[in-house]
Amino acid sequence: MLSKEVVGKVLSECMITGGDFAEIFVEDSIINSLGILDGKVENIIGGRSYGVGIRIFKGLKSVYAYTNDNSLTSLLDTAHKAAVALGELKANMDIVLNDKIIVPNKHIIKFYPEAVDYSKKIDIMKIAYNKAKDYSTDITKVSVSYTDKDQKVMIANTDGTFVEDRRVRTRLGINAIASKDGENQTGFEGPGRCKGFEMFEEVDPERYAVEAARTAVTMLHAKECPAGKMTVAIDNGFGGVIFHEACGHSLEATSVAKGNSEFAGKLGEQIASTKVTAIDDGTIPNSWGSINIDDEGTPSNKNILIENGILKGYMIDKLNGRRMNMAPTGNSRRQSYKYAPTSRMTNTYIQAGTDKPEDIIKSIENGLYAKKMGGGSVNPVTGEFNFNVAEGYLVKDGVIGDAVRGASLIGKGSQVLMDIDMVGTNGLQAQGMCGSSSGSVPVNVGQPMIRVKEITVGGR
């Protein structure tokens, strides 16, 4: 993507004001996006994103600049302007790079996006559309999206790193709306993989379409959820979004390094129930949030965050690692070359436990079964959160009863971790996009069914 000679010259220019680390990130991505609405193909968009990001450290100060002009003149000019922002001119530094490494891909791709006709992608979308639309007369609108991305990156820095990687991802999105008497309810499913078109050898679009439609119809006929403090069972898969948002972000060095986390300075302490082991693992083959290397060139890892309730580690990037005097963990990520990287999650989940899901439900005298979670908000400094329940049911004397809508879970991450008193055997992961200061990146969230002995449920 760039020659060793060019990279060496640009990195050398980065160091003219006494910087102690410099990095080049080159990206060449091809992205396809398709949409179906009301049975018709609404858009087919193909695009290419190419650019170069340049970052320089001087102690704990950093500066980031980027350009989409890869000529040597432009790269040197961008590097010069970035360097000058950090201080006065000093002597040039010779940069020694290792030989370029093409990173072996742990995530085998059978059918790259460019090798698959749009017609085949549209066929998959139509299957999903028709299945969701035909589920019930209550379904009034269905939209289906399809995206794939083939991203090639090159990362080089003054530590000698000089690597190239290729990342391919595919995702299907199905949104179903059920309506009656002016009331609308929505169901959504969004399966994705770090795969090409072969994703559909394991992902059945009909099954996900039915699930999106079923959720919408179920919630259309649900009654309003009562409010109060309750025992809550949160189901597997996307239920893990609570850990991701309320706890995971507070374990990223982005917040920990500056003390903006309720878990800062608590390594080795008990921060969760002994039932809880939480992991961030970017090495899971072909998983949506997986990476071979992060966006600083560090190999991805399986990082134990919490083990039997004890805080074991954080997710760390290079700059915040300096602030914390800790090594990077392979969690530095960015949306594109237009963003400086920072610590982010990959595939983050609570590990399966020993409790049977049916026993968790049976143990609830009077509470809520949160079958599916929706969106929410969290303050990483305090850990306080508020999450919508996309599909919920009241539980009485160990039996799942009426479907309820309008429920939300309100609490504090650190308290919820301590109040998890049952962890199921049915671990499952689901896909999402996570936004932060370095843009939006693909992540998996996950968990088995868990029981929180008491949490505030918002409702009516």
C-alpha positions, -999 to 999 in steps of 0.1 A, spaced: 0 0 0 29 23 8 66 13 2 90 8 31 110 38 17 80 61 18 69 50 52 104 55 66 106 91 52 72 100 66 78 86 100 111 104 101 93 137 93 69 130 122 98 131 147 113 165 138 99 182 170 111 156 195 82 132 194 90 98 208 65 77 188 49 80 154 24 58 135 10 55 100 -24 39 94 -34 33 57 -69 21 49 -84 10 16 -120 -1 21 -148 -11 -3 -183 -10 12 -216 -21 -3 -249 -12 12 -283 -24 -1 -318 -17 12 -353 -31 6 -384 -12 18 -420 -22 11 -408 -50 -11 -388 -28 -35 -350 -24 -37 -347 12 -24 -309 16 -27 -277 0 -39 -247 19 -29 -211 9 -34 -182 30 -23 -145 31 -16 -127 48 12 -90 54 10 -68 75 33 -38 77 55 -38 86 92 -7 99 110 -3 100 147 25 113 169 32 109 207 54 132 228 51 119 263 14 119 271 6 144 244 -6 132 210 -17 147 177 -36 131 148 -39 141 112 -51 124 80 -52 128 43 -66 109 13 -37 120 -9 -10 93 -7 16 112 -27 49 116 -8 46 154 -9 12 152 7 22 127 33 53 146 43 33 178 45 7 162 67 34 147 90 52 180 92 21 199 103 13 173 129 48 173 142 49 211 145 18 210 166 39 193 193 68 217 195 98 233 180 120 218 152 148 195 162 171 171 144 157 144 121 156 108 133 164 78 112 136 52 114 143 15 112 114 -7 101 110 -44 103 103 -63 71 66 -60 62 44 -88 76 12 -99 60 -9 -110 90 -22 -145 87 -60 -144 86 -76 -164 114 -110 -157 99 -111 -177 67 -131 -161 38 -147 -182 11 -166 -157 -9 -152 -121 -10 -179 -94 -14 -167 -84 -49 -170 -120 -62 -208 -121 -54 -233 -105 -77 -257 -80 -63 -286 -102 -75 -276 -129 -50 -275 -104 -22 -309 -91 -31 -323 -127 -32 -313 -131 4 -329 -98 13 -362 -107 -5 -363 -141 14 -361 -122 47 -386 -95 36 -412 -120 24 -409 -141 55 -413 -112 79 -441 -96 59 -461 -128 57 -458 -136 94 -490 -118 104 -515 -93 91 -504 -71 120 -470 -66 102 -475 -33 82 -439 -25 72 -407 -44 68 -373 -30 58 -342 -52 51 -306 -40 49 -275 -58 37 -240 -45 41 -205 -59 34 -171 -44 38 -137 -54 26 -111 -34 45 -74 -36 38 -50 -18 63 -14 -12 67 1 -1 100 37 11 105 53 28 135 86 39 149 88 8 171 95 -11 139 60 -25 133 52 -28 96 21 -50 90 -8 -54 66 -42 -70 73 -75 -76 55 -109 -76 73 -141 -88 56 -175 -84 73 -211 -91 62 -244 -82 80 -281 -85 74 -306 -62 91 -343 -70 94 -367 -44 109 -404 -53 112 -432 -30 123 -465 -42 137 -495 -18 139 -530 -17 153 -553 12 162 -525 38 157 -501 18 179 -467 7 164 -442 -18 178 -409 -28 163 -388 -60 161 -352 -61 149 -326 -87 141 -292 -80 128 -270 -111 123 -234 -104 112 -201 -122 109 -165 -116 101 -172 -135 69 -180 -131 32 -212 -143 16 -207 -178 31 -222 -163 62 -255 -175 49 -244 -211 51 -250 -207 89 -273 -177 91 -308 -185 80 -325 -153 68 -360 -168 73 -354 -176 109 -342 -141 117 -371 -126 98 -396 -146 117 -380 -136 150 -381 -99 141 -418 -101 131 -427 -122 162 -412 -97 185 -431 -68 169 -464 -87 170 -459 -99 205 -452 -64 218 -481 -49 199 -505 -71 220 -486 -67 253 -499 -48 282 -480 -20 300 -452 -31 324 -457 -22 361 -429 -3 377 -409 -11 409 -380 -30 422 -380 -66 410 -360 -98 405 -351 -98 368 -339 -126 345 -321 -112 315 -319 -137 286 -288 -147 266 -274 -131 234 -282 -94 231 -290 -93 268 -252 -89 271 -256 -53 260 -261 -43 296 -227 -56 305 -212 -40 274 -226 -6 281 -229 -4 319 -196 -22 327 -175 -28 295 -170 9 287 -159 14 323 -132 -12 317 -117 5 286 -85 24 292 -101 54 275 -120 61 307 -98 42 332 -66 60 325 -81 94 333 -99 82 364 -133 86 346 -144 50 356 -160 35 386 -135 6 382 -103 27 380 -76 15 405 -95 -16 415 -74 -44 399 -74 -74 421 -106 -63 440 -139 -80 439 -162 -59 418 -188 -86 409 -206 -116 422 -183 -147 424 -207 -161 397 -194 -136 371 -165 -142 348 -164 -116 319 -141 -118 289 -133 -97 258 -120 -120 231 -110 -107 196 -97 -141 185 -130 -160 181 -129 -173 145 -152 -153 121 -171 -136 149 -185 -101 141 -162 -83 165 -131 -103 159 -98 -89 146 -64 -104 137 -46 -73 149 -59 -41 163 -56 -7 146 -22 -2 162 -9 -35 149 -11 -53 182 -23 -89 179 -58 -95 193 -61 -114 225 -85 -132 248 -85 -109 277 -100 -119 311 -116 -88 325 -134 -103 355 -127 -138 370 -151 -152 396 -159 -116 405 -123 -103 408 -112 -75 384 -83 -90 364 -77 -65 336 -86 -36 314 -88 -31 276 -58 -10 268 -44 10 238 -9 24 234 -15 60 245 -36 52 276 -12 23 283 14 50 288 -8 68 312 -14 36 331 21 21 328 5 -10 313 9 -29 280 -16 -27 252 -41 -56 251 -50 -57 214 -81 -35 218 -72 -3 200 -98 3 173 -111 30 150 -139 34 124 -116 45 96 -84 64 89 -103 96 98 -102 86 135 -74 83 160 -77 49 176 -85 42 213 -93 13 235 -125 -5 224 -143 -38 230 -143 -67 204 -164 -97 215 -173 -91 251 -194 -115 271 -202 -130 305 -190 -166 305 -216 -194 308 -222 -207 344 -238 -237 359 -275 -227 364 -301 -241 341 -322 -214 325 -355 -231 335 -342 -231 372 -336 -193 369 -372 -187 359 -385 -211 385 -366 -192 412 -384 -159 405 -414 -153 428 -425 -120 414 -404 -104 387 -396 -97 350 -381 -119 323 -363 -96 299 -362 -118 268 -347 -91 245 -329 -59 254 -330 -27 234 -310 5 234 -301 26 264 -276 51 279 -249 49 305 -225 73 324 -191 54 325 -179 77 354 -208 66 377 -219 34 359 -255 46 361 -276 32 332 -311 31 317 -320 4 292 -351 -4 273 -365 -39 273 -375 -48 237 -394 -78 248 -404 -86 283 -427 -109 303 -439 -109 339 -430 -139 360 -451 -151 389 -443 -180 411 -417 -193 387 -440 -192 356 -436 -169 326 -468 -149 322 -481 -119 303 -460 -101 277 -453 -65 288 -441 -34 270 -426 -1 280 -402 -17 305 -368 -3 313 -340 -14 336 -325 13 357 -294 9 379 -257 11 384 -232 -12 367 -212 -20 398 -243 -28 418 -258 -50 391 -225 -70 389 -227 -77 426 -264 -86 424 -261 -113 397 -268 -144 417 -275 -170 390 -257 -175 357 -271 -199 331 -255 -225 309 -268 -211 276 -241 -187 265 -249 -169 233 -235 -138 214 -253 -112 193 -241 -84 170 -241 -47 172 -222 -15 164 -205 5 192 -199 42 191 -172 60 210 -145 87 204 -129 66 176 -161 62 157 -184 32 152 -170 -3 153 -185 -38 150 -188 -57 183 -204 -88 197 -222 -87 231 -232 -118 249 -240 -138 280 -261 -168 291 -294 -161 309 -286 -143 342 -306 -135 373 -303 -101 390 -318 -104 425 -331 -69 425 -331 -40 400 -354 -10 394 -378 -17 366 -393 14 349 -428 11 336 -464 24 343 
